[in-house]
Amino acid sequence: MTKPQRTRVAPTVLAGIGAFVVVGVYVLVSSIGLGLWTSLGPGPGMFPFAMGGLLVAMSALWLVQELREPSETASGVDRGLVLSVVISLALLAAVMDLIGFQLSMFIFLMYHLKIRGGRRWVSSLIIAVAGSFGAFYAFNYGLNVTLPTAGISVLNSIGL
């Protein structure tokens, strides 16, 4: 009679769980300084405190799940995909103040949808326009949250 072989939790999974716990605890501690409650109700630190607590709790649940039944580790991680996402996110952050949220997000989404994802042109354009221009107008005018506009005067003059 052979016992089923029990696999161990991958070190990378434990590192990921640990990173989420560290971020969650940092958010919890930082939000207390903002004030959790005021005389009018919830203070500016209440929402970050709740999100930090939720992140720590979800990380603990993830750890319990992994200890019960470890997930299979990916034998061949697509390093090209990981690198393209990381580099494109860094480029997005670098050019957003220069060319604005709308144009930079449109290029970012088109790159990932059409070039990396191989989607059709029509669906790529619809999603990229909604995710860049639509999100910009929803945040700026619907939620009154300012997103970066272009630092280049020509682009700024046409509303980008």
N, C-alpha and C positions, 0 to 999 in steps of 0.2 A: 504494500500500500504506500503510494507516494503522496507526499504532501504537495499541494499546489505551491509553486514557487512565488514567494511574495517579493515584489519589486519595491525598490526604495524611491522616495521622492527625489526628483532630479534637483541637483544643486541650483540650477538656473531658476527653477520654479520657486525654490525657497528664497533665492535672492530677490525675485520679483515680489513675493509676498512680503518679505522684509522691507523692501523699498516702499511699498504701499503703506505699511504700518508706520514707517518713519515719517512719510509725508502726512499721513493722517494725524499722528501725534503732534507734528509741527503745526498743522492747521488748528488743532484743538487748543494748543497752548497759545498760539498767536491770537486767536479769536477772543480769548478771555480778556486780553488787553484792550480790545475794541469795546468791550462792554456787552454783556449778554442781555441785559434788561434795562430799560429806562422807565421813567415815570409814565410815559405814554404807551409802553408796551415793549415788544421785542426790540433790542438794540442792534447796532450794526454788526455785532459779533455773533448774533444768534444763528444766522444762516450758515456762515462758515463753520461754526461750532457743530451744528447738526451734520454738515457734510463731512467734516473731519471724523466725527463719531461714526457716521455711516461707513466711511472708508476703512476705519479700523475694524468695525464689526464685519464688513464684507471680507476683509483680509483674513480675519479669524475663521470665518466660515469656509473660505477657500482652503485654508490650512487643514481644517478638519476633513474636508472633502479629499484633499490630497493624501492625508494620512490613512484614510479609509481605503481609498482606491486611487493609487497614483496614476496620473494621466500619462499617456504614451508620449515619449519624447519624439520630436521630429527628427527623423534620421538625416534628412537633407534639407536644411534651412536654405531658402532662396536668398542668398546674401545679396544678390543684385537687386532684388525687390526691397530688402531692408535698407540698403545703401541709397537707392533711388528715393525712398520715402524720407529718410533722414536728410539727405542733401537737398531735396526739393523743399522740405520744411525750413531748413536753414536759409535757403535762397528766398523763400516767401517772406520770412521775417526780415531779411536784409533789404529787400526792395519795397516792402509795403509802404514805408514812409516816403519813398521816392515816387512810386507810380500809383500809390493809393490802394485801398482795400479792393475796390471793384475790379480793376485791371489785374492786379497781382493774383487775386483769388480765382479770377476767370482763367488765367494762364495755368495756374496750379491745378485746377480741376480738369481743364482740357488735357493737360499732360497725363494725369492719372487715369482719366476716363478713356481717352482716345488712344494715346500712345502706349501706356502701360497696360490698360485694361482691354484694349481692342474693341471697345463699344462702337456702335454705328455713329455716324456724324450727327444725325438728328437727335438721338437721345443724349449724346455727349453735349451738344450745344444747349439743349433744353435744361439739362441738369446744371451745367456750368453757368448759364445765365441766371437761373433761379438761385443757385448757391452763391453767386457773387453780387450781381446787381440787385436781385430780389432781397437777399439778406441785408445788403447795404441800406436799401430803402426801408425795409422792415425795422431795422435797428434805429436808423437815423430819424425816421419820421413816425413810425408806429410806436417805438419804445422810448424815443428821445435819448438814445445812447449814441454818442458820436463815434464813428469809425474813421480811420485815417483817410484823408483825401490826398491827392497827388501833390507832391512838392514841386513838380515841374509845372511852370506857369501855363504852358500850352495845354497840358492835360487838365489842369485845374480849371482853366477857363471854359472847357467844354463839359464840366461837371463830373470829372473823374476824380 
